[in-house]
Amino acid sequence: MNHSFSVEIAQKYGIEEAIILENIYFWILKNKANKKHEKDGQTWTYNTQVAFIKLFPYMNRSKIQRVMAKLEKEGLINKGNYNVAKYDKTTWYSLTPYGSTLFKLNTRMLDMNNGTFENEQPIPYITTVINTDIDIEKLWALYPNKKGTVIAKKKIPNLLKQYGYEKLEKCIKKYIKEKQTWQAWQMGSTFFTSGYVDYLEVKEDKPVKVLKYIDM
């Protein structure tokens, strides 16, 4: 089982909070597409604390309780109870308008007219977008000069497709290590546009030696 999260949300609210919020977001997105659990103008998902413990075995009950309380206090989620049986204490969760903005919801998926959610398509799409965003933020956090943020973040996705995360990470670290103290840091926009080339480790094919034979 793989758990992913938004680096930006983790930096602001905590890693555990980002992981659980990601889970809530995913199920709300799925329920929205399938037009399920729509109550009082919102789309909901539900789970028990026992289920959360099984889903996140690295968090105990008290940790999950604290995370949920923090998400609610920070205005990211709403809590409700729409259980049919009075004795059922399962808690329902929805994202607040502010919580929804953190994920840049894909309106095309939310407004699907057929009301179905095909696992073969949306789940890989969501995972790809999340993983790409995480890699972009990790590389940007690693780079020392934050000037030129907008341009740099537009360049990084293409570089990730071309070279992959590990090569770019090594590239940045090499630049940091080799930069002389008297040299100014390249702006982020400059580095990710052209400056990275000087520090990118690309394997080149070794030239083949051609032996010349001289007739005697």
Secondary structure, 3 states (H helix, E strand, C coil): CCCCCCHHHHHHHCHHHHHHHHHHHHHHHHHHHCCCCEECCEECEEECHHHHHHHCCCCCHHHHHHHHHHHHHCCCEEEECCCCCCCCCCEEEEECHHHHHCCCCCHHHHCCCCCCCCCCCHHHHHHHHHHHHHHHHHHHHHCCCCCCHHHHHHHHHHHHHHHCHHHHHHHHHHHHHHCCCCCCCCCHHHHCCCHHHHHCCCCCCCCCCCCCCCCC
